[in-house]
């Protein structure tokens, strides 16, 4: 296959990109990548590839980027504390420049391809391209992400190419099968329904209310500051650092696919949940608030995300990689994710599969049934 690489999304032939992406997740939409690129997150540097057949028909698209990443990204608490002490003297200890293929702020397969081409052919071409770029640009590792259960066969193709399949943090999903929020509440077992209603009542007594909006670019600075409050106080690792440009572009360029739930205490804006409508799935991307306190607001926010998905008539909610306990008490389930990892150096790659699991630990997947038996 022939591959053409573009340095900017504005250089990509939009008609060709859209032709391949049509019908797939909007996390591969041209406009989505325009938002990501213009947001200037961390030290991300993006590139885009279109794969062509022998008569120059576009057959697949892929996005990839360089980023400095902690190789012990999911380190267990003891190792994390040890690394914090070392990094006071050596800030970049175990942090390396990596080449990643996938989407940096959401879950998706690493490429989108026409049904007229085999995945094995795409994987072979993509791996050859990534390996060549990694050697040329001096990357320590190549990361291909993300492989959820429905794309496990694609991950296995990368394993055949010498990659190590390793566990990432599980994400959480909720299947939406209720026509109204009231039917959702009545489907909960009494313990979980009472627990939720208690927290909802606390928020209502405090004058907490919410509004759903499609346009919020004028609030970009405020929402980014709220997100930073949560980010700076979180115990879970979160790599990307959002910017006001991200919020501004997310609202102005994604149209009705972008949504935000704003939370008020009386008339004071105190928090938000940033959402993306992706076909029949509502993706809850980020949460922000004005104060880093331990109260019932997050439970109220999570419930309103569920309520929003029901009211919009969607079939599924992706609720993210953290705060599993609260989300499971609302009916979400943990779903495993893997990514493929290899070093351009055959010598280093020999050790990657052994040492990476030692440096990183992901929580065991444990789900529970909080709904009445039907």
Secondary structure, 3 states (H helix, E strand, C coil): CEEEEECCHHHCCHHHHHHHHCCCCHHHCHHHHHHHHHHCCCCCEEEEEEEECCCCCEEEEEEEEEEEEECCCCCCHHHHHHHHHHHCCCCCCCEEEEEEECCCCCCCCCEEECCCCCHHHHHHHHHHHHHHHHHHHCCCEEEEEEEEHHHHHHHHHHHHCCCEEEECCCEEEEECCCCCHHHHHHHECHHHHHHHHHHHHHHHHCCEEEEEECCCHHHHHHHHHHHHHHHHHCCCCCCCCCCHHHHHHHHHHCHHHEEEEEEEECCEEEEEEEEEEECCEEEEEEEEECCCCCCCHHHHHHHHHHHHHHHCCCCEEEEECCCHHHHHHHCCEEECEEEEEECCCHHHHHHHHHHHHHHCCCCCCCCCCCECCC
